[in-house]
Amino acid sequence: MEDSGTHGEEVSTGIDSRVNQVFFPVAYTILFIAGSMMNGLAIIVFFQLPSKSNFIIFLKNSVISDTLMIMTFPFKILGDAKLGLWPLKGFACRFTSVVFYFTMYISIIFLGLITIDRYKKTVKPFDKSCTKNLFSAKILSASIWIIMFLLSLPNMILTNKELTPKSVRSCAKLKSEFGLVWHEIVNYTCQIIFWVTFAIIVVCYLLITKKLFQSYKRTRREQTQCRKRVNMKVFIIIGVFFVSFVPYHFARIPYTLSQTRDGFRCSAHYTLFYVKESTLFLSSLNACLDPFIYFFLCRSFRNSLLAMWKKRRGSLSLYTRRQEYNTSNAETKI
């Protein structure tokens, strides 16, 4: 799953290194801080919510995936900054880069499942059958994690060549011969996962749009405006998906061709490298965008979060009043 070509290293040393060694590390640092706070809060809230629907089960899996992705950011930050920690670069090639892409495609799969669940909820809003299939949703979620882990594990095991300052410049140089073959197999598999999920999300949202439009025509104007305001929230999922994952997978095609085909000029290599890195950052941004899905589409999450906020404000207010009271008593005694 991780990038295995050599052009990334060549480009990063042949063009303005400040972009790759300063801009991206700073951007990922900001993303790491924001993502840690947002997903940490999301985990606290979700731990308090019972898994009473498929939707909540899929959201819980999504927040776990995002949290694991965020934990890989410090290794990418230090590796891109080129602080002389070449053994850390080797560790990233073997483990954290694999985990990064592993969690990315798990997030993509669960966004697809969440979309299907929202489609069912829009088409049959009063259907309670989803609450009867919680066990199936849990089995499906566990199967996704197991399958993706088994697909990713060989990429860790087969990145087994000796670490040297020169070999860590490209993850491909650390892979065995079969490791390169497996890496290619995984890349094709992940491309299939993305494009299948892409098709599912597009079809589901076309059907959701059709359903909402039909509802718009059937309902009176006053009711329609209220209904439209509520139901339009569901489009946040496709918005997050298109912002986070679509640009990267479109940029990935010409970038991969530039790595494996002749005929590309150096300027084209440079451009494609930075387009790929920029769109990869958008994929990482998904870890900060998913919490908006939790808040706007999951009423239980929103109510629990607001309750926590009110309780926190109440505790702070009570603490402030006690401090003021103690200060007043102290002044009276004086």
Backbone as numpy.savetxt, mean C-alpha at the origin, in Angstrom:
# Nx Ny Nz CAx CAy CAz Cx Cy Cz
10.30 -10.32 -7.39 9.48 -9.12 -7.39 10.34 -7.86 -7.39
11.46 -7.91 -6.68 12.29 -6.70 -6.60 12.99 -6.45 -7.92
13.41 -5.22 -8.15 14.13 -4.89 -9.37 15.45 -5.64 -9.38
15.74 -6.26 -10.52 16.98 -7.03 -10.60 17.90 -6.54 -11.69
17.53 -5.50 -12.38 18.36 -5.00 -13.48 19.54 -4.20 -12.99
20.43 -3.90 -13.89 21.63 -3.14 -13.55 21.50 -1.67 -13.88
20.52 -1.33 -14.68 20.45 0.06 -15.13 20.18 1.02 -14.00
19.48 0.55 -12.96 19.19 1.43 -11.84 20.44 1.99 -11.23
21.43 1.10 -11.02 22.68 1.57 -10.43 23.45 2.44 -11.41
23.46 2.06 -12.69 24.20 2.85 -13.68 23.60 4.23 -13.81
22.28 4.28 -13.83 21.62 5.57 -13.99 21.86 6.45 -12.77
21.75 5.84 -11.60 21.86 6.65 -10.39 23.25 7.24 -10.21
24.26 6.66 -10.85 25.61 7.23 -10.77 25.93 8.09 -11.97
25.12 7.99 -13.04 25.43 8.71 -14.26 24.63 9.97 -14.45
23.67 10.24 -13.59 22.84 11.43 -13.71 22.83 12.12 -12.36
22.16 13.21 -12.25 22.13 14.00 -11.02 21.79 13.12 -9.82
22.80 12.75 -9.04 22.61 11.82 -7.93 21.82 12.44 -6.78
21.68 13.76 -6.78 20.94 14.40 -5.71 19.49 13.96 -5.70
18.93 13.66 -6.87 17.55 13.21 -6.93 17.39 11.87 -6.25
18.29 10.94 -6.57 18.18 9.58 -6.05 18.70 9.46 -4.62
19.72 10.26 -4.27 20.35 10.13 -2.97 19.81 11.10 -1.94
19.07 12.12 -2.37 18.54 13.11 -1.43 17.03 13.18 -1.50
16.50 13.45 -2.70 15.06 13.68 -2.82 14.25 12.45 -2.39
14.55 11.28 -2.98 13.77 10.09 -2.67 13.93 9.66 -1.21
15.15 9.66 -0.63 15.25 9.33 0.79 14.44 10.28 1.68
14.46 11.58 1.37 13.67 12.54 2.16 12.18 12.26 1.99
11.76 12.00 0.75 10.34 11.73 0.48 9.88 10.47 1.21
10.70 9.42 1.17 10.34 8.18 1.86 10.38 8.34 3.37
11.25 9.22 3.87 11.28 9.48 5.31 9.98 10.11 5.77
9.51 11.09 5.01 8.22 11.73 5.33 7.10 10.70 5.26
7.14 9.86 4.22 6.13 8.83 4.05 6.18 7.82 5.20
7.38 7.49 5.64 7.54 6.54 6.74 6.92 7.09 8.03
7.19 8.35 8.32 6.66 8.97 9.55 5.14 9.06 9.50
4.61 9.59 8.38 3.16 9.74 8.24 2.48 8.37 8.23
3.04 7.43 7.47 2.43 6.11 7.37 2.45 5.36 8.68
3.53 5.49 9.44 3.62 4.82 10.74 2.55 5.34 11.69
2.34 6.64 11.70 1.33 7.23 12.58 -0.08 6.81 12.17
-0.37 6.91 10.88 -1.72 6.62 10.39 -2.08 5.14 10.53
-1.15 4.27 10.14 -1.43 2.85 10.22 -1.33 2.33 11.65
-0.49 2.94 12.47 -0.46 2.58 13.88 -1.81 2.86 14.54
-2.37 4.02 14.22 -3.69 4.37 14.74 -4.76 3.43 14.19
-4.65 3.08 12.90 -5.62 2.18 12.29 -5.58 0.81 12.94
-4.39 0.32 13.27 -4.26 -0.98 13.92 -4.93 -0.95 15.30
-4.70 0.13 16.05 -5.31 0.27 17.38 -6.84 0.21 17.26
-7.38 0.92 16.27 -8.83 0.95 16.09 -9.35 -0.42 15.67
-8.68 -1.05 14.71 -9.15 -2.33 14.20 -9.07 -3.44 15.24
-8.12 -3.35 16.17 -8.03 -4.34 17.23 -9.26 -4.30 18.14
-9.95 -3.16 18.14 -11.14 -3.01 18.98 -12.42 -3.41 18.24
-12.32 -3.64 16.93 -13.51 -3.96 16.14 -13.63 -5.46 15.92
-14.80 -6.03 16.14 -15.02 -7.45 15.82 -15.09 -7.64 14.31
-14.64 -8.79 13.84 -14.68 -9.09 12.40 -16.08 -9.60 12.05
-17.01 -8.65 11.93 -18.42 -9.01 11.74 -18.86 -8.95 10.28
-17.94 -8.65 9.37 -18.28 -8.63 7.95 -17.03 -8.92 7.13
-17.24 -9.36 5.88 -16.10 -9.57 4.97 -15.31 -8.29 4.78
-16.03 -7.19 4.71 -15.41 -5.89 4.47 -14.37 -5.58 5.55
-14.73 -5.76 6.82 -13.81 -5.46 7.90 -12.63 -6.44 7.90
-12.90 -7.70 7.57 -11.82 -8.69 7.49 -10.80 -8.28 6.43
-11.28 -7.85 5.26 -10.38 -7.44 4.18 -9.62 -6.18 4.57
-10.29 -5.25 5.26 -9.62 -4.02 5.69 -8.52 -4.32 6.72
-8.78 -5.24 7.62 -7.77 -5.61 8.62 -6.54 -6.20 7.95
-6.74 -7.04 6.95 -5.61 -7.60 6.21 -4.85 -6.51 5.46
-5.58 -5.54 4.95 -4.96 -4.44 4.21 -4.06 -3.60 5.11
-4.53 -3.32 6.33 -3.72 -2.49 7.23 -2.48 -3.25 7.70
-2.58 -4.56 7.85 -1.39 -5.36 8.20 -0.38 -5.31 7.06
-0.86 -5.45 5.83 0.02 -5.40 4.67 0.71 -4.04 4.56
-0.05 -2.97 4.74 0.53 -1.62 4.67 1.58 -1.40 5.75
1.31 -1.92 6.94 2.26 -1.75 8.05 3.57 -2.47 7.76
3.49 -3.68 7.21 4.70 -4.42 6.84 5.48 -3.68 5.75
4.77 -3.10 4.80 5.44 -2.33 3.75 6.19 -1.14 4.34
5.55 -0.43 5.25 6.16 0.74 5.86 7.44 0.37 6.61
7.47 -0.81 7.20 8.65 -1.25 7.95 9.87 -1.46 7.05
9.65 -1.58 5.73 10.78 -1.74 4.81 11.37 -0.40 4.37
10.68 0.68 4.61 11.12 2.00 4.12 12.49 2.42 4.66
12.79 2.23 5.97 14.11 2.66 6.46 15.27 2.02 5.70
15.12 0.76 5.28 16.19 0.09 4.55 16.35 0.70 3.15
15.23 1.07 2.53 15.31 1.72 1.22 15.91 3.12 1.35
15.54 3.82 2.41 16.06 5.17 2.64 17.57 5.14 2.79
18.07 4.25 3.64 19.52 4.16 3.87 20.25 3.64 2.64
19.62 2.72 1.91 20.25 2.18 0.70 20.35 3.22 -0.40
19.27 3.98 -0.62 19.30 5.01 -1.67 20.23 6.16 -1.31
20.34 6.45 -0.03 21.18 7.58 0.39 22.67 7.28 0.22
23.01 5.98 0.02 24.41 5.57 -0.21 25.34 6.11 0.87
25.07 5.68 2.09 25.86 6.12 3.23 27.05 5.20 3.51
27.38 4.34 2.52 28.51 3.44 2.68 28.17 2.14 3.37
26.88 1.91 3.65 26.46 0.69 4.34 26.11 -0.38 3.30
27.12 -0.85 2.58 26.85 -1.79 1.50 26.29 -3.13 1.99
26.65 -3.62 3.21 25.99 -4.85 3.69 24.48 -4.67 3.86
24.06 -3.43 4.21 22.64 -3.14 4.35 21.93 -3.22 3.00
22.64 -2.81 1.94 22.09 -2.92 0.59 21.87 -4.39 0.23
22.82 -5.25 0.64 22.66 -6.68 0.39 21.49 -7.26 1.16
21.31 -6.81 2.40 20.17 -7.26 3.20 18.85 -6.84 2.56
18.85 -5.62 2.00 17.64 -5.13 1.32 17.33 -5.98 0.10
18.35 -6.33 -0.67 18.13 -7.17 -1.86 17.55 -8.53 -1.48
18.05 -9.09 -0.40 17.65 -10.44 -0.01 16.28 -10.48 0.68
15.98 -9.45 1.46 14.80 -9.56 2.32 13.81 -8.40 2.15
14.23 -7.17 2.48 13.24 -6.10 2.59 12.65 -5.70 1.23
13.42 -5.79 0.15 12.86 -5.48 -1.17 11.80 -6.51 -1.55
12.07 -7.77 -1.19 11.10 -8.83 -1.47 9.82 -8.59 -0.66
9.98 -8.22 0.62 8.82 -7.95 1.46 8.03 -6.75 0.93
8.74 -5.75 0.43 8.08 -4.56 -0.12 7.13 -4.94 -1.25
7.63 -5.69 -2.23 6.80 -6.06 -3.36 5.76 -7.11 -2.97
6.11 -7.98 -2.05 5.18 -8.98 -1.52 3.94 -8.29 -0.93
4.17 -7.27 -0.11 3.05 -6.56 0.50 2.32 -5.67 -0.51
3.05 -5.16 -1.50 2.38 -4.35 -2.53 1.29 -5.14 -3.24
1.63 -6.36 -3.64 0.66 -7.14 -4.40 -0.43 -7.75 -3.51
-0.13 -7.94 -2.24 -1.20 -8.31 -1.32 -2.19 -7.16 -1.19
-1.68 -5.92 -1.09 -2.56 -4.76 -1.03 -3.42 -4.64 -2.28
-2.82 -4.92 -3.44 -3.57 -4.87 -4.70 -4.70 -5.90 -4.68
-4.39 -7.12 -4.25 -5.40 -8.18 -4.22 -6.55 -7.79 -3.28
-6.22 -7.28 -2.10 -7.28 -6.94 -1.15 -8.08 -5.72 -1.60
-7.48 -4.80 -2.34 -8.26 -3.71 -2.92 -9.28 -4.27 -3.91
-8.89 -5.31 -4.66 -9.82 -5.95 -5.56 -10.96 -6.61 -4.81
-10.65 -7.31 -3.71 -11.69 -7.96 -2.91 -12.61 -6.94 -2.25
-12.04 -5.84 -1.78 -12.85 -4.77 -1.18 -13.79 -4.18 -2.23
-13.29 -4.02 -3.45 -14.12 -3.50 -4.53 -15.30 -4.43 -4.82
-15.04 -5.72 -4.89 -16.12 -6.69 -5.13 -17.14 -6.62 -4.00
-16.67 -6.50 -2.76 -17.58 -6.40 -1.62 -18.44 -5.15 -1.70
-17.84 -4.02 -2.08 -18.61 -2.77 -2.20 -19.59 -2.83 -3.38
-19.20 -3.54 -4.43 -20.12 -3.72 -5.56 -21.36 -4.49 -5.11
-21.15 -5.57 -4.36 -22.29 -6.34 -3.85 -23.16 -5.49 -2.94
-22.51 -4.68 -2.11 -23.25 -3.82 -1.18 -24.06 -2.76 -1.92
-23.53 -2.27 -3.04 -24.25 -1.26 -3.82 -25.42 -1.86 -4.57
-25.20 -3.02 -5.17 -26.25 -3.66 -5.97 -27.34 -4.26 -5.07
-26.92 -4.88 -3.94 -27.88 -5.49 -3.01 -27.60 -4.96 -1.61
-28.02 -3.71 -1.35 -27.66 -3.07 -0.07 -28.26 -3.74 1.16
-29.34 -4.51 0.99 -29.99 -5.13 2.14 -29.72 -6.63 2.23
-28.79 -7.10 1.42 -28.44 -8.52 1.43 -27.52 -8.80 2.63
-27.94 -9.72 3.49 -27.18 -10.04 4.70 -26.32 -11.29 4.54
-26.23 -11.81 3.31 -25.50 -13.06 3.11 -24.02 -12.92 3.41
-23.48 -11.68 3.27 -22.04 -11.49 3.50 -21.65 -11.81 4.94
-22.57 -11.61 5.89 -22.26 -11.89 7.28 -22.24 -13.39 7.56
-22.75 -14.19 6.64 -22.79 -15.63 6.84 -21.55 -16.32 6.29
-20.69 -15.59 5.63 -19.52 -16.18 4.98 -18.22 -15.68 5.58
-18.24 -15.35 6.86 -17.04 -14.81 7.49 -15.92 -15.83 7.51
-16.25 -17.09 7.74 -15.22 -18.11 7.76 -14.55 -18.24 6.40
-15.35 -18.16 5.33 -14.79 -18.23 3.97 -13.87 -17.06 3.70
-14.25 -15.87 4.17 -13.42 -14.68 3.98 -12.09 -14.82 4.71
-12.12 -15.41 5.91 -10.89 -15.60 6.68 -9.99 -16.63 6.00
-10.59 -17.71 5.48 -9.81 -18.74 4.78 -9.19 -18.15 3.51
-9.98 -17.36 2.78 -9.48 -16.71 1.57 -8.32 -15.78 1.89
-8.45 -14.98 2.94 -7.39 -14.05 3.33 -6.11 -14.79 3.71
-6.26 -15.85 4.51 -5.10 -16.64 4.92 -4.43 -17.29 3.70
-5.24 -17.77 2.76 -4.70 -18.42 1.56 -3.89 -17.43 0.73
-4.36 -16.19 0.64 -3.64 -15.16 -0.13 -2.26 -14.92 0.49
-2.21 -14.78 1.80 -0.93 -14.56 2.47 0.02 -15.74 2.27
-0.50 -16.96 2.40 0.34 -18.15 2.27 0.87 -18.29 0.85
-0.01 -18.13 -0.14 0.40 -18.28 -1.54 1.44 -17.23 -1.92
1.20 -15.98 -1.54 2.14 -14.91 -1.88 3.47 -15.09 -1.15
3.41 -15.61 0.09 4.66 -15.86 0.82 5.46 -16.97 0.15
4.79 -18.05 -0.24 5.48 -19.15 -0.90 6.05 -18.72 -2.25
5.37 -17.78 -2.91 5.86 -17.25 -4.18 7.09 -16.38 -3.97
7.14 -15.68 -2.84 8.22 -14.73 -2.57 9.43 -15.37 -1.91
9.21 -16.40 -1.12 10.29 -17.00 -0.34 11.50 -17.41 -1.18
11.33 -18.05 -2.35 12.51 -18.41 -3.15 13.35 -17.20 -3.56
12.72 -16.04 -3.72 13.49 -14.84 -4.06 14.46 -14.47 -2.93
14.10 -14.81 -1.69 15.01 -14.58 -0.57 16.09 -15.65 -0.53
15.67 -16.89 -0.67 16.61 -18.01 -0.54 17.63 -18.02 -1.68
17.17 -17.72 -2.90 18.03 -17.84 -4.08 18.87 -16.58 -4.34
18.72 -15.56 -3.48 19.63 -14.40 -3.53 20.77 -14.72 -2.58
21.64 -15.64 -3.01 22.57 -16.29 -2.08 24.05 -16.16 -2.46
24.37 -15.31 -3.40 25.77 -15.14 -3.74 26.47 -14.25 -2.72
27.79 -14.28 -2.73 28.58 -13.55 -1.74 28.36 -12.04 -1.86
28.21 -11.41 -0.71 28.02 -9.96 -0.68 29.38 -9.27 -0.77
29.50 -8.36 -1.73 30.69 -7.52 -1.86 30.22 -6.11 -2.21
31.04 -5.09 -2.00 30.62 -3.73 -2.37 30.22 -3.61 -3.83
30.81 -4.44 -4.69 30.49 -4.38 -6.11 29.22 -5.17 -6.44
29.05 -6.34 -5.83 27.90 -7.19 -6.17 26.58 -6.60 -5.70
26.60 -5.82 -4.61 25.34 -5.29 -4.08 24.81 -4.11 -4.89
25.59 -3.68 -5.90 25.09 -2.59 -6.74 23.86 -3.00 -7.52
23.71 -4.27 -7.78 22.54 -4.78 -8.47 22.09 -6.06 -7.79
20.81 -6.12 -7.45 20.29 -7.33 -6.78 20.45 -8.56 -7.66
20.45 -8.37 -8.99 20.56 -9.51 -9.91 21.89 -10.23 -9.73
22.96 -9.49 -9.36 24.27 -10.10 -9.22 24.36 -11.01 -7.99
23.39 -10.89 -7.09 23.38 -11.72 -5.89 22.55 -12.99 -6.07
21.86 -13.11 -7.19 20.98 -14.25 -7.42 21.72 -15.39 -8.12
21.31 -16.60 -7.78 21.82 -17.77 -8.49 21.17 -17.82 -9.87
21.61 -18.76 -10.69 21.05 -18.88 -12.05 19.56 -19.19 -12.00
19.19 -20.13 -11.14 17.76 -20.43 -11.01 17.02 -19.29 -10.33
17.74 -18.55 -9.48 17.13 -17.39 -8.83 16.66 -16.35 -9.83
17.45 -16.14 -10.90 17.07 -15.21 -11.94 15.84 -15.71 -12.70
15.80 -17.03 -12.94 14.64 -17.62 -13.62 13.39 -17.46 -12.76
13.53 -17.75 -11.45 12.37 -17.63 -10.55 11.91 -16.18 -10.44
12.87 -15.27 -10.41 12.55 -13.85 -10.35 11.70 -13.43 -11.56
12.05 -13.94 -12.72 11.28 -13.62 -13.92 9.88 -14.21 -13.84
9.77 -15.43 -13.34 8.46 -16.08 -13.17 7.57 -15.26 -12.24
8.15 -14.81 -11.12 7.39 -14.02 -10.15 6.96 -12.69 -10.75
7.85 -12.06 -11.53 7.48 -10.79 -12.18 6.27 -10.96 -13.09
6.27 -12.01 -13.90 5.13 -12.26 -14.78 3.87 -12.55 -13.97
4.02 -13.32 -12.89 2.87 -13.63 -12.04 2.27 -12.37 -11.42
3.13 -11.49 -10.94 2.66 -10.24 -10.33 2.00 -9.33 -11.36
2.52 -9.34 -12.59 1.87 -8.56 -13.65 0.46 -9.09 -13.90
0.31 -10.41 -13.90 -1.03 -11.01 -14.09 -1.95 -10.61 -12.94
-1.43 -10.66 -11.71 -2.23 -10.27 -10.54 -2.74 -8.84 -10.70
-1.82 -7.95 -11.10 -2.24 -6.55 -11.24 -3.30 -6.38 -12.31
-3.07 -6.92 -13.51 -3.98 -6.67 -14.61 -5.33 -7.35 -14.41
-5.35 -8.50 -13.75 -6.63 -9.14 -13.42 -7.39 -8.27 -12.42
-6.69 -7.80 -11.38 -7.32 -6.92 -10.39 -7.78 -5.62 -11.04
-6.97 -5.07 -11.92 -7.32 -3.86 -12.65 -8.64 -4.05 -13.41
-8.76 -5.18 -14.12 -9.97 -5.46 -14.89 -11.18 -5.62 -13.97
-10.99 -6.31 -12.84 -12.09 -6.50 -11.89 -12.58 -5.17 -11.34
-11.64 -4.30 -10.95 -12.01 -3.01 -10.38 -12.72 -2.13 -11.41
-12.22 -2.10 -12.63 -12.85 -1.29 -13.67 -14.27 -1.78 -13.96
-14.44 -3.10 -14.12 -15.77 -3.66 -14.41 -16.72 -3.40 -13.25
-16.26 -3.62 -12.02 -17.12 -3.39 -10.85 -17.57 -1.94 -10.77
-16.66 -1.01 -11.06 -17.04 0.39 -10.94 -17.90 0.86 -12.10
-17.77 0.24 -13.24 -18.71 0.53 -14.32 -20.12 0.09 -13.92
-20.23 -1.08 -13.31 -21.53 -1.58 -12.86 -22.07 -0.75 -11.69
-21.16 -0.32 -10.78 -21.59 0.54 -9.67 -22.11 1.87 -10.19
-21.39 2.46 -11.17 -21.83 3.72 -11.78 -23.19 3.56 -12.45
-23.37 2.46 -13.15 -24.65 2.19 -13.79 -25.77 2.08 -12.76
-25.51 1.39 -11.66 -26.51 1.22 -10.61 -26.85 2.55 -9.96
-25.86 3.37 -9.69 -26.12 4.67 -9.07 -26.87 5.60 -10.02
-26.56 5.50 -11.30 -27.27 6.33 -12.27 -28.74 5.92 -12.38
-28.99 4.61 -12.36 -30.37 4.14 -12.38 -31.11 4.58 -11.12
-30.42 4.53 -9.99 -31.02 4.98 -8.75 -31.31 6.48 -8.79
-30.41 7.21 -9.42 -30.57 8.65 -9.56 -31.84 8.99 -10.35
-32.10 8.24 -11.40 -33.27 8.50 -12.24 -34.56 8.10 -11.54
-34.51 7.07 -10.68 -35.72 6.60 -10.03 -36.13 7.47 -8.85
-35.18 8.09 -8.23 -35.45 8.79 -6.98 -35.75 10.27 -7.24
-36.55 10.85 -6.37 -36.84 12.28 -6.51 -35.58 13.10 -6.25
-35.58 14.34 -6.69 -34.38 15.17 -6.65 -33.85 15.34 -5.24
-34.70 15.60 -4.26 -34.22 15.84 -2.90 -33.56 14.58 -2.34
-34.19 13.43 -2.56 -33.63 12.18 -2.06 -32.36 11.81 -2.82
-32.35 12.12 -4.10 -31.22 11.76 -4.95 -29.95 12.46 -4.49
-30.07 13.77 -4.15 -28.90 14.51 -3.74 -28.29 13.92 -2.48
-29.14 13.51 -1.54 -28.63 12.89 -0.31 -27.99 11.55 -0.62
-28.66 10.75 -1.47 -28.14 9.43 -1.80 -26.82 9.52 -2.55
-26.73 10.49 -3.46 -25.51 10.67 -4.24 -24.34 11.05 -3.34
-24.62 11.91 -2.35 -23.57 12.36 -1.47 -23.00 11.20 -0.65
-23.84 10.24 -0.28 -23.41 9.10 0.50 -22.68 8.08 -0.36
-23.28 7.73 -1.48 -22.76 6.63 -2.29 -21.50 6.99 -3.07
-21.27 8.26 -3.33 -20.08 8.64 -4.07 -18.80 8.33 -3.30
-18.92 8.09 -1.99 -17.73 7.76 -1.20 -17.06 6.48 -1.69
-17.86 5.58 -2.27 -17.32 4.29 -2.70 -16.26 4.46 -3.78
-16.27 5.57 -4.49 -15.31 5.80 -5.56 -13.90 6.11 -5.04
-13.76 6.25 -3.73 -12.42 6.50 -3.18 -11.51 5.31 -3.42
-12.08 4.10 -3.51 -11.27 2.90 -3.72 -10.59 2.95 -5.08
-11.36 3.22 -6.13 -10.77 3.27 -7.46 -9.80 4.45 -7.58
-10.09 5.52 -6.84 -9.17 6.65 -6.84 -7.81 6.28 -6.25
-7.83 5.59 -5.11 -6.59 5.14 -4.47 -5.84 4.16 -5.37
-6.57 3.24 -5.99 -5.95 2.23 -6.86 -5.26 2.88 -8.05
-5.95 3.83 -8.70 -5.38 4.45 -9.90 -4.22 5.36 -9.55
-4.28 6.04 -8.42 -3.17 6.91 -8.03 -1.94 6.09 -7.64
-2.16 5.00 -6.90 -1.05 4.25 -6.32 -0.41 3.27 -7.28
-1.21 2.47 -7.97 -0.68 1.30 -8.65 -0.68 1.37 -10.18
-1.60 2.10 -10.76 -1.68 2.12 -12.23 -0.46 2.79 -12.85
-0.01 3.97 -12.37 1.16 4.60 -13.01 2.39 3.70 -12.99
2.65 3.03 -11.86 3.84 2.17 -11.76 3.80 1.04 -12.78
2.66 0.39 -12.93 2.60 -0.77 -13.81 2.61 -0.38 -15.29
2.17 0.84 -15.60 2.31 1.32 -16.96 3.77 1.73 -17.23
4.41 2.33 -16.23 5.81 2.73 -16.39 6.73 1.52 -16.39
6.33 0.46 -15.72 7.17 -0.72 -15.58 7.42 -1.41 -16.93
6.45 -1.35 -17.83 6.57 -2.05 -19.12 7.73 -1.49 -19.94
7.77 -0.19 -20.25 8.93 0.32 -21.03 10.23 0.24 -20.25
10.16 0.37 -18.91 11.39 0.27 -18.12 12.00 -1.13 -18.22
11.17 -2.15 -18.13 11.65 -3.52 -18.26 12.22 -3.77 -19.65
11.56 -3.23 -20.67 12.06 -3.36 -22.04 13.42 -2.69 -22.18
13.61 -1.56 -21.53 14.90 -0.87 -21.61 16.01 -1.66 -20.95
15.65 -2.54 -20.00 16.64 -3.37 -19.33 17.02 -4.60 -20.14
16.07 -5.09 -20.93 16.26 -6.37 -21.61 16.40 -6.25 -23.12
16.23 -5.06 -23.67 16.31 -4.87 -25.13 17.35 -3.80 -25.47
17.98 -3.97 -26.62 18.90 -2.94 -27.11 18.10 -1.89 -27.88
18.75 -0.79 -28.18 18.11 0.24 -28.99 17.63 1.43 -28.20
17.79 1.41 -26.87 17.39 2.55 -26.05 18.60 3.45 -25.82
18.42 4.73 -26.03 19.49 5.69 -25.78 19.69 5.87 -24.28
20.87 6.39 -23.92 21.16 6.62 -22.51 20.13 7.57 -21.88
19.77 8.60 -22.64 18.78 9.56 -22.12 17.46 8.86 -21.84
17.10 7.88 -22.68 15.85 7.13 -22.47 15.96 6.28 -21.22
17.13 5.67 -21.00 17.35 4.89 -19.78 17.18 5.77 -18.54
17.79 6.96 -18.58 17.70 7.87 -17.44 16.24 8.25 -17.16
15.53 8.63 -18.21 14.14 9.06 -18.07 13.27 7.94 -17.51
13.41 6.75 -18.09 12.58 5.62 -17.67 12.90 5.21 -16.23
14.17 5.32 -15.84 14.54 4.98 -14.47 13.83 5.89 -13.48
13.86 7.19 -13.73 13.24 8.12 -12.78 11.72 8.09 -12.85
11.18 7.79 -14.00 9.72 7.60 -14.08 9.33 6.39 -13.24
10.11 5.31 -13.36 9.84 4.11 -12.58 9.96 4.39 -11.08
11.02 5.09 -10.67 11.21 5.39 -9.26 10.11 6.30 -8.72
9.68 7.26 -9.53 8.62 8.18 -9.10 7.29 7.45 -8.94
6.98 6.58 -9.90 5.72 5.84 -9.80 5.78 4.77 -8.70
6.98 4.27 -8.42 7.13 3.34 -7.30 6.85 4.06 -5.98
7.24 5.32 -5.91 6.92 6.11 -4.72 5.41 6.26 -4.56
4.70 6.42 -5.68 3.23 6.50 -5.62 2.65 5.19 -5.09
3.25 4.06 -5.49 2.80 2.77 -4.96 3.02 2.71 -3.45
4.14 3.25 -2.98 4.40 3.31 -1.55 3.41 4.22 -0.84
2.98 5.27 -1.54 2.03 6.22 -0.97 0.70 5.55 -0.61
0.45 4.38 -1.20 -0.78 3.65 -0.89 -0.93 3.39 0.60
0.20 3.21 1.29 0.16 2.95 2.73 -0.44 4.12 3.51
-0.36 5.33 2.95 -0.96 6.50 3.59 -2.35 6.83 3.04
-2.70 6.27 1.89 -4.01 6.54 1.30 -5.07 5.56 1.77
-4.67 4.33 2.06 -5.64 3.33 2.52 -6.40 3.75 3.76
-5.77 4.41 4.76 -6.54 4.84 5.93 -7.75 5.73 5.59
-7.69 6.45 4.46 -8.86 7.24 4.04 -10.00 6.32 3.63
-9.68 5.16 3.05 -10.71 4.17 2.73 -11.35 3.67 4.01
-10.52 3.36 5.01 -11.06 2.88 6.28 -12.02 3.91 6.88
-11.61 5.18 6.85 -12.40 6.22 7.52 -13.71 6.51 6.79
-13.65 6.66 5.47 -14.83 7.08 4.73 -15.81 5.94 4.43
-15.31 4.72 4.32 -16.19 3.61 3.91 -16.57 2.67 5.04
-15.83 2.66 6.13 -16.13 1.74 7.23 -16.71 2.54 8.40
-18.01 2.44 8.57 -18.68 3.21 9.62 -18.19 2.79 11.01
-17.97 1.50 11.23 -17.50 1.03 12.53 -16.13 1.62 12.86
-15.24 1.66 11.85 -13.91 2.25 12.04 -14.04 3.73 12.38
-14.87 4.43 11.62 -15.03 5.88 11.82 -15.61 6.18 13.21
-16.64 5.43 13.60 -17.25 5.67 14.91 -16.29 5.37 16.04
-15.51 4.29 15.89 -14.55 3.92 16.93 -13.44 4.96 17.03
-12.97 5.46 15.87 -11.92 6.47 15.87 -12.41 7.77 16.50
-13.63 8.19 16.16 -14.18 9.42 16.73 -14.42 9.27 18.23
-14.83 8.07 18.64 -15.03 7.82 20.07 -13.71 7.91 20.82
-12.64 7.36 20.22 -11.31 7.46 20.83 -10.87 8.92 20.94
-11.15 9.69 19.89 -10.76 11.10 19.88 -11.49 11.88 20.97
-12.81 11.62 21.09 -13.60 12.32 22.11 -13.14 11.93 23.51
-12.82 10.64 23.69 -12.34 10.18 24.99 -10.99 10.82 25.31
-10.14 10.93 24.30 -8.83 11.56 24.49 -8.99 13.03 24.85
-9.88 13.72 24.13 -10.11 15.13 24.42 -10.70 15.31 25.81
-11.61 14.39 26.20 -12.20 14.46 27.53 -11.16 14.26 28.62
-10.22 13.33 28.39 -9.16 13.08 29.37 -8.24 14.29 29.50
-7.90 14.90 28.34 -7.04 16.09 28.37 -7.74 17.25 29.07
-9.05 17.39 28.81 -9.82 18.47 29.42 -9.89 18.28 30.93
-10.12 17.02 31.37 -10.17 16.73 32.79 -8.83 16.99 33.46
-7.73 16.61 32.77 -6.39 16.84 33.31 -6.11 18.34 33.44
-6.55 19.10 32.43 -6.34 20.56 32.47 -7.10 21.19 33.62
-8.35 20.76 33.82 -9.16 21.31 34.92 -8.54 20.97 36.27
-8.01 19.77 36.41 -7.37 19.39 37.67 -6.13 20.24 37.93
-5.35 20.49 36.86 -4.16 21.33 37.02 -4.54 22.73 37.43
-5.60 23.26 36.80 -6.05 24.61 37.15 -6.56 24.67 38.58
-7.26 23.61 38.99 -7.79 23.55 40.35 -6.66 23.50 41.39
-5.64 22.66 41.10 -4.51 22.55 42.03 -3.73 23.85 42.11
-3.58 24.52 40.95 -2.88 25.81 40.93 -3.64 26.85 41.72
-4.98 26.84 41.58 -5.82 27.80 42.31 -5.73 27.57 43.80
-5.76 26.31 44.23 -5.65 26.01 45.67 -4.31 26.44 46.23
-3.26 26.21 45.44 -1.92 26.59 45.89 -1.83 28.09 46.08
-2.41 28.85 45.15 -2.38 30.32 45.25 -3.21 30.79 46.43
-4.33 30.10 46.74 -5.19 30.48 47.86 -4.46 30.28 49.19
-3.73 29.13 49.27 -3.00 28.87 50.52 -1.90 29.90 50.75
-1.28 30.36 49.65 -0.22 31.36 49.79 -0.80 32.67 50.27
